[in-house]
């Protein structure tokens, strides 16, 4: 893609994600079901955190494009490194995980992840913006331009650290409120929940590897 085209695309994607994140954080308080949006607000949900992550990523990408357009190559090089690290380690695997895990569980039993009471609060378009569109955006980004992946050990350590932070956040919320972020978690015993978290981490690592595979197949091998 031409740099100007990339800049336009990244700008539009940034505006889109900012708009979606703004929309979900401004759901009318009086219309919210009692079982959601309490302690931790929207910030306890991986879906909402992913929207912020994507907005940050596309904002960084747009900045990198602008710096390249105005020939600030030294500054652009640093921003591009940050962009690629953010995409490879977080933006692609988290988006893929959010989309596939949500719709798999939704199909099995929606009450485990997205209670029917939310239908009257969150419009259908917003649900798909949060849980469906994130995957096509991530795939389009891989096809639009090459991204340099870090060494596998570095990438997996960073991904594992972020996963640990989110799991810690979920457990903290439970320790304070006695309620799980997702009703699904209440079905497990402590060992079962640990196994579920470990399995989820294995899946997101698989998505990390899948993104790296796609990038290498389309653009060739390139590492930090």
Secondary structure, 3 states (H helix, E strand, C coil): CCHHHHHHHHHHHHHHHHHHHHHHHCCCHHHCCCCCCCCCHHHHCHHHHHHHHHHHHHHHHHHHHHHHHCCCHHHHHHHHHHHHHHHHHHHHHHHHHHHHHHHHHHHHHHHHCCCHHHHHCCCHHHHHHHHCHHHHHHHHHHHHCCCCECCHHHHHHHHHHHHHHHHHHHHHHHHHHCCCCCHHHHHCCHHHHHHHHHHHHHHHHHHHHHHHHHHHHHHCCCEC
